Amino acid sequence: MGKRTLTPYHPAFAAAMRVEYRDYIDRLDIRDEFTLNTMPNKIDILIIKKEPSLVLNDAIGSFWKRYNIIEYKSNDEPLDVYTYYRAMAYAYLFLAYHTKDIRIARLSDLSITFYRWNIPKKLIQYFTETGYTVEKYSNGILHITKEGLIPVQIITGRTLGEDYKWLNAVSGEPTLDKINELYSELEFLGGNIQTHAISVLDLMTHKYYGGESKMKDFRELYTLYDNLKGEVANQELILQKKNQEIQEKDQEIQEKDQEISALKKTIEQLKKFGKIAAI
């Protein structure tokens, strides 16, 4: 049996999060695989609002507090009550080991967000049967609260909609149309955000084509595209210059034609004048 290839969902999801929140990228501190202590306990993504008063107006970000634990689960990973307990433990470890660094001591400053493509039905059932309040905030987003505990947000990619296409690109089934749609947006993304977007497209093309053996790495393709785009732009400039020269020549010819036409009229008038003078 061949060795199983692990798909790098988590780095791509962290990259997609940066693309989605590119408008706030300078006001959010987004940390991947945040280490809680000397033991191998890591939060998938920790998002810290640099300004405590910062309000994000989108459906997901509006739930966030000052410090936000984000846990991503691929379709192959469970999102169950044990995942929930572990995330809660991470939150308390975060308080225990990083209070001095970030000067917080209140649970009200923390939130937990889970993302998975399919809805975790058994976990939702556990919440409803054990006294938690489960509220549908919007399509694909549930808010889970209970007095004295850290609020939880569960995001279901399948029903989230198109507002978060970069996040959903990580877990959703890729299609050529979707790849092309996101690909067409690359040129409008600058700097590091474009690099993160390419990481997401790397994953999509890897999933769609079944691995690198069937398709070149997307970064290579995009580099080739970028170079070709530059060459095309140069050729367009040359073509524009040639068209301008042709237009100028056409203008010169028109002016010459007008001069010739005027001369012909003058000659005709002179001939008529000569005939009249001869009489």
C-alpha positions in Angstrom: 0.0 0.0 0.0 1.4 3.4 -1.0 2.2 6.0 1.6 -0.7 8.3 2.3 -0.2 11.9 1.2 -1.3 14.5 3.9 -3.0 17.5 2.5 -1.8 20.8 4.1 -5.2 22.2 5.0 -4.2 24.1 8.1 -1.5 26.4 6.5 -3.9 27.1 3.7 -6.8 27.9 6.1 -4.5 30.3 7.9 -3.6 31.9 4.6 -7.2 32.1 3.6 -8.0 33.9 6.9 -5.5 36.6 6.1 -7.0 37.0 2.6 -10.5 37.3 4.0 -9.4 39.9 6.6 -6.9 41.8 4.3 -8.7 45.1 5.0 -7.9 44.7 8.7 -4.5 43.1 8.3 -2.6 46.0 9.9 -5.0 46.1 12.9 -5.1 42.3 13.6 -2.2 40.2 15.0 -2.8 36.8 13.3 -0.5 34.0 14.6 -0.4 30.5 13.2 0.1 27.5 15.4 0.5 29.6 18.5 2.5 27.7 21.1 0.8 27.6 24.6 3.8 26.4 26.6 6.9 24.2 26.4 4.7 21.2 25.7 3.4 20.5 22.1 0.1 22.3 22.5 -0.6 24.7 19.7 -3.6 26.8 18.7 -4.3 26.6 15.0 -4.7 30.4 14.7 -4.7 33.1 17.4 -6.2 36.4 16.3 -5.5 39.4 18.5 -7.2 42.8 18.0 -4.4 45.3 18.3 -7.0 47.9 19.2 -9.4 46.6 21.9 -12.2 48.8 20.5 -11.8 47.5 17.0 -15.2 46.3 15.6 -15.3 43.9 12.6 -18.6 44.2 10.7 -18.7 40.9 8.9 -20.6 37.9 10.2 -17.7 35.9 11.5 -15.5 38.8 12.8 -18.3 40.5 14.6 -18.3 37.7 17.1 -14.7 38.0 18.0 -13.4 39.4 21.3 -9.9 40.8 22.0 -8.2 37.4 21.8 -9.7 34.7 19.5 -8.8 31.1 19.2 -9.5 29.7 15.8 -9.5 25.9 15.3 -9.8 24.4 11.8 -11.0 20.9 11.1 -10.8 19.3 7.7 -13.4 16.9 6.5 -11.3 14.0 7.7 -11.0 15.4 11.3 -13.7 15.1 14.0 -15.3 18.2 15.6 -16.8 16.6 18.6 -17.2 17.2 22.4 -13.5 16.2 22.9 -12.4 18.8 20.4 -14.5 21.3 22.3 -12.9 20.3 25.7 -9.5 20.6 24.1 -10.1 24.1 22.8 -11.4 25.2 26.2 -8.3 23.8 27.7 -6.2 25.7 25.2 -8.1 28.9 26.2 -7.3 28.4 29.9 -3.7 27.5 29.2 -3.5 30.7 27.2 -4.7 32.6 30.2 -2.3 30.8 32.5 0.8 31.1 30.4 0.4 34.4 28.6 -1.4 36.7 31.1 1.8 38.5 32.0 2.6 39.1 28.4 -0.7 40.4 27.2 -2.2 41.6 30.6 -5.5 40.0 30.5 -7.3 38.0 33.2 -10.9 37.9 32.0 -12.7 35.1 30.2 -14.8 37.8 28.6 -11.8 38.8 26.5 -11.7 35.4 24.8 -13.7 33.6 22.1 -13.3 30.3 20.3 -14.2 29.7 16.7 -14.4 26.3 15.0 -14.5 25.9 11.3 -15.5 22.7 9.5 -17.1 22.0 6.1 -19.9 19.8 7.5 -22.0 20.6 10.5 -21.0 18.7 13.7 -24.4 17.3 14.5 -23.4 15.3 17.6 -21.6 18.3 19.1 -24.6 20.5 18.6 -26.8 17.8 20.2 -24.4 17.8 23.2 -24.7 21.5 23.6 -28.5 21.5 23.4 -28.8 18.6 25.9 -26.5 20.2 28.5 -27.9 23.6 29.0 -26.0 25.7 26.4 -27.8 28.3 24.3 -27.4 27.5 20.6 -28.3 30.4 18.3 -28.2 30.5 14.5 -26.6 33.8 13.8 -26.6 33.6 10.0 -26.2 30.9 7.3 -23.4 28.6 8.3 -22.8 30.3 11.7 -23.9 29.2 15.1 -23.2 30.9 18.4 -22.9 28.7 21.5 -23.0 30.3 24.9 -23.4 29.3 28.6 -23.0 31.5 31.6 -19.5 31.5 33.0 -17.9 29.9 29.9 -16.0 31.2 26.9 -18.4 31.9 23.9 -18.0 29.6 20.9 -18.7 30.2 17.3 -19.2 27.2 14.9 -18.8 27.9 11.2 -20.1 25.4 8.7 -18.5 26.0 5.3 -21.1 24.1 3.3 -23.8 26.6 4.2 -21.7 29.7 4.8 -22.2 31.2 1.3 -20.1 33.2 -1.0 -19.0 35.9 1.4 -16.1 33.8 2.6 -15.0 32.2 -0.7 -11.3 32.0 0.3 -12.1 30.2 3.6 -14.4 27.8 1.8 -11.9 27.2 -0.9 -9.8 25.3 1.6 -12.4 22.6 2.5 -14.9 22.8 -0.4 -14.7 20.6 -3.4 -12.7 22.6 -6.0 -14.0 23.1 -9.5 -12.2 24.7 -12.5 -14.7 27.5 -12.4 -13.9 28.3 -8.8 -10.2 28.0 -9.3 -10.5 30.4 -12.3 -12.7 32.8 -10.3 -10.1 33.1 -7.5 -7.2 33.1 -9.9 -8.7 36.2 -11.6 -8.7 38.1 -8.3 -4.9 37.6 -7.7 -3.8 40.7 -9.7 -6.0 42.8 -7.4 -4.3 41.5 -4.2 -1.0 43.0 -3.2 2.2 41.9 -1.5 1.9 39.3 1.3 -1.9 38.9 0.8 -1.3 37.7 -2.8 1.3 35.2 -1.5 -1.3 33.9 1.0 -3.9 33.7 -1.8 -1.5 31.6 -3.9 -1.1 29.2 -1.0 -4.9 28.6 -1.1 -4.9 28.1 -4.8 -1.9 25.7 -4.4 -4.1 23.5 -2.2 -7.1 23.8 -4.6 -5.1 22.8 -7.6 -3.4 20.0 -5.6 -6.9 18.6 -4.6 -8.5 19.1 -8.1 -5.7 17.5 -10.1 -4.8 14.8 -7.6 -1.4 15.9 -6.6 1.7 17.7 -8.1 2.4 14.8 -10.5 -0.6 15.8 -12.6 0.0 19.5 -12.7 2.8 22.0 -12.1 2.9 23.8 -8.8 0.6 26.7 -9.0 3.3 29.2 -8.0 5.2 28.2 -11.1 2.1 28.6 -13.2 1.4 32.0 -11.8 5.0 33.1 -12.3 4.7 32.0 -15.9 1.4 33.9 -16.2 2.9 37.0 -14.6 5.9 37.0 -17.0 3.6 36.4 -20.0 1.3 39.2 -18.8 4.3 41.5 -18.7 5.3 40.5 -22.2 1.7 41.0 -23.4 1.7 44.4 -21.8 4.9 45.4 -23.6 3.5 44.1 -26.9 0.3 46.2 -26.3 2.4 49.3 -25.7 4.3 48.6 -28.9 1.0 48.1 -30.7 -0.5 51.3 -29.3 2.6 53.2 -30.4 2.3 51.7 -33.9 -1.4 52.6 -34.0 -0.6 56.1 -32.9 2.0 56.4 -35.7 -0.6 55.1 -38.2 -3.2 57.6 -37.0 -0.6 60.4 -37.3 0.2 59.3 -40.9 -3.5 59.1 -41.7 -3.9 62.7 -40.3 -1.0 63.8 -42.5 -2.5 62.2 -45.5 -5.9 63.8 -44.8 -4.2 67.2 -44.4 -2.3 66.6 -47.7 -5.5 65.6 -49.4 -7.2 68.7 -48.1 -4.3 70.8 -49.5 -4.5 69.1 -52.9 -8.2 69.6 -52.9 -7.8 73.3 -52.1 -5.1 73.6 -54.8 -7.4 72.0 -57.4 -10.2 74.4 -56.5 -7.7 77.3 -56.8 -6.6 76.0 -60.2 -10.1 75.6 -61.4 -10.9 79.2 -60.3 -7.8 80.5 -62.0 -8.8 78.7 -65.2 -12.3 80.3 -65.1 -10.7 83.7 -64.4 -8.4 83.2 -67.3 -11.3 82.4 -69.6 -13.2 85.4 -68.4 -10.1 87.7 -68.9 -9.6 86.4 -72.4 -13.2 87.4 -73.4 
